[in-house]
């Protein structure tokens, strides 16, 4: 019996060493051990895999999480907030002199640095003098610090949310000097929520500070505004946006035409975030690692500047036929009537600034080559005529949106602008007079009274 048991153990050990099954009845006891086979040709990556057919150049590499340029190059110091030097200097002086208020209201359009400035200000208040200053500062800039609470006013807008904020304000900060509440889009709060915050914002605990950010300051009640120090963030000039975009492109090792960068800066309409978002689209669309005006026109659906410039030049020459042909070519390229009128008005504005202020004026936010072209086109127009043509574009733009025949209005406007010299002078139209009105009016004969019978 003992020898049988020993023989069974030896058999099990042998099977285990050979990799064969020890569970009879479920898997056969004796199975040949499969040697690791070399990868077959069919299992190797195909040269024409489905992903390579969909995306040329795809090599199957692991995709890394991409952070957009607007987040990667977000301002981290007061000096880096482009176009808001005065506000940054004021906040720094307040910290240095110990005169920081308990509530601030940051107003301005989107993408001008309100939330970034709020985080930088909060870091300057809470991270200085701390043993863990670097960790605290990084947490604040990421928006996940325990003592700097960021609240979205659009999704936390009710009175219950305001009561939770008031209850939390009474709790001392965990590791910093202040408990700071950054409320973004504060104008979205309801009226009861605003009313609930009045008392706390007027006399908050000494360790609490509020930073309210809004794009629509007129919707914030006057009772709230009177309890805050208000700072109005300016729209960023196209020149400063272009300079920052050039700096980002240089750090990303991406080549770009100056005209394309300036066009992106103008399309940003004073918002740095919008400019960086547009630049992100162009970088993703570029196949040769370069940003050009042709790529800009292709990605954003905008015509080349030369097309609009040619149309304006034909209007300046007074050639109605060529003007209509070039206007038709502009529309056939995919430009809508509304967009065409806006582009024409913008071009007339550039030419007007060149005519009035000169090609070297800072108001002319275009590349150097475009300055030379604008100065050349300005010789064909009077400044008053250019102002009138801009008004014509605006009037036709508003009328075309409600008209059943917008193309008719557009063509008529182009002919009207090309033949502007044949109409009454602009100065006389503005004064409500004309050559006919200035002609002497003949005197009527005076009737003699009848003699009484």
Secondary structure, DSSP 8 states (H G I E B T S, - for coil): -HHHHHHHHHHHHHHHHHT--S-TTTS-S-----------TTTS--TT-HHHHHSTT-----------HHHHT---SGGGSTT-HHHHHHHHHHHHHT---SEEEEE-STTSSHHHHHHHHHHHHHSTT-TTHHHHHHHHHHT--SSEEEEETTTS-SHHHHHHHHHHHTS--SSSS-EEEEEETGGGS-HHHHHHHHHHHHS--TTEEEEEEES-GGGS-HHHHTTSEEEE-----HHHHHHHHHHHHHHTT-EE-HHHHHHHHHHTTT-HHHHHHHHHHHHHH-SSSEE-HHHHHHHHT---HHHHHHHHHHHHHT-HHHHHHHHHHHHHTT--HHHHHHHHHHHHHHHHHHHHH-TT-TT--S-HHHHHHHHHHHTTS-HHHHHHHHHHHHHHHHHHTT-S-HHHHHHHHHHHHHTGGGS--HHHHHHT--HHHHS--------------
